[in-house]
Amino acid sequence: MNIQTNIGGATAEQANIVPNPIIEVRQAQVFYGEKQAIVDVDVDIQQNAVTAFIGPSGCGKSTILRCFNRMNDVIPICRVEGSITLAGQEIYAPEVDVVVLRQKVGMVFQKPNPFPKSIFDNIAYGPKIHGLTTSKADLEEVVETSLKRAGLWEEVKDRLDQPGTGLSGGQQQRLCIARAIAVQPSVILMDEPCSALDPIATATVETLIDELREKYTIIIVTHSMQQAARVSQNTAFFHLGELVEFGTTEQIFSAPREERTQNYITGRIG
Amino acid sequence: MTDPDSIIATGRSPRHKAELRFRAYGIAAIIVSLGFLVVMVGAIVSRGTGAFQQTFVQIEINVPANKVDPQGTRDPNVIKKARFSSILKKAMRQRFPEAKSRQDKKSLYKLVSSTAEYTVRDAVVADPSLVGETSTFSIRASSDVDMFMKGNIDPTLEQSRRRIDDKQLAWIEQLRAAGQIEKQFNTQFFTGGDSREPEQAGIWGALAGSSLTLLVCFLLSFPLGVLAAVYLEEFASKGRINRLIEVNINNLAAVPSIVFGLLGLAIFLNFFQLPRSTPLVGGMVLALMTLPTIIIASRASLRAVPPSIREAAFGLGASKVQTTFHHVVPLAMPGMLTGTILGMAQALGETAPLLMIGMVAFIVDIPGGVTEAATALPVQIFLWADSPERGFLEKTSAAILVLLIFLVIMNLIAIILRRRLEVRW
């Protein structure tokens, strides 16, 4: 028990080191029914930076990620306590509209999940339901810029009417990223976005993540330590529902303060 | 210890045999079931095809102007009132002058259908220039003659044991020698309503009744079933009540259809006082029966939509309703439609509940709307199968054929819809 309190205190201090945070998590607890999945997590997400969540399976990193756009809402037994704010606004406040929240906080999933519709419709769906575009020309422009930002435009510009499910795995994942940025979010959550991709597609997506950092804040959950080291500026290491250590990626991978972090990144646990 | 290779080698041959044996059983099972199917369809086809033909007799009839239209107005309403039966009988006596006694004349008149006078009347009304002329009319033979022509009456039997007497046989031979009796395609069977006379009875009334009933059934059960399934699967919390409802729906699907008929009788007819024997009530009862099938099929196909599609839509900020109706329902639609069509096919073949709500009545008219008295295909089959006349035997089989063809068409539509709408991901 003593150790836990110590870690909690330590992370609270660490959280404050992040300059200009967009998301602030304080004393977050997540329960699935009786089971507690997240214990007293404090973490800050730096704006226009990539933050990586690493840790062994079942450590709660995806759970906390899904709190940021309230994707956990669909699980009836899931309960969130503590404070999570996005730009100062409490995410779990009763007056928050999840539709608006999810427009601001986009998400890319582990397995590419394009809609079984055309490439164009995949991108256009978000702007359409949020009423972001007024004319067809507008919409076409949004589709083009989104695909360009996702680095997919050159590959698909001649076949926008083809089904999005006909693309290769890496292209599908970039299509999903394009779809997420089409609604102009400020934060993009990525839940192991490369785990279903081959190394070449992974490299393309990683380059893309690095470019997207200029415009968006990105939080990426990953199992690959190399990936975290390559793409992120800040890294949080979770273990058994606790935030063990949080810091700049450089510090975490070169000089971890905690023994568990050290053990994990050197492959001794996890 | 023995060498494992040799153990495995000795075990190979029995395993091989077991495999061959199992294959043989499987093939035998398929052959037996195919055999039953062939026997069933073969029996129906061989009996039913006769109904698609009808024997017609050519007779020269003089339509006397003084009897039909004394004033010479050529007004259809005047012509309609003339006594065509005596005109027809006179023509038949002229054709076969040897029929002198009362008994013989009666036999003679029985060669043609009792509805033949209306055939003559309608022809004259349609073409008034026939009045005052002698012309050849093609007249429907009576069912007994028709049966004889199709070889269903054995002329070698004793006279008292067959429905065609010796004189009639002689007349038929005369007509045949003169080429004045022949079998033609029976359009009446496909365009007419029911009749007491087998040679006049048609399937169209029952077909129209069935179509109207199915239309009502579809309009009620499809939206209700799909909405119920979507709500239960996508919106309702998966609690105890939802499970209870699911169990009850599954049980309802297994309730004998006659129970739904009794329910319809008690509620729709007796309580709500809806008109009995109508496609409206028939469709409502069949909708009750089809609903569980549609709900179960729709829920299954909703469940088969991958959760990643829902996540993708939610992640973009789509609301529950948007996610459901923009993405989930379109993906589940092929399965829902297949379930619905299979439910409808089941409803098409259903007899028992329709008996309960009075669709078993003898109805000659073709129903023009859902509130007019009608019968349905399976009920028509039941009615004809129950009729004593020999002529209805082939009509029964022919009606079964028509019903089977419709079922096959509906199942084909289900397959085509499935192929067309199915999206792969």
Interface residues (C-beta under 8 A of the other chain):
Chain A: N69 M71 V74 P76 V98 V99 V100 L101 R102 Q103 G106 M107 V108 F109 K111 N113 P114 F115 P116 Y125 G126 I129 H130 P163 T165 C176 R179 A180 V183
Chain B: S237 K238 P306 S308 I309 R310 E311 A312 A313 F314 G315 L316 G317 A318 S319 Q322 H326 H327 L331 V423 R424 W425
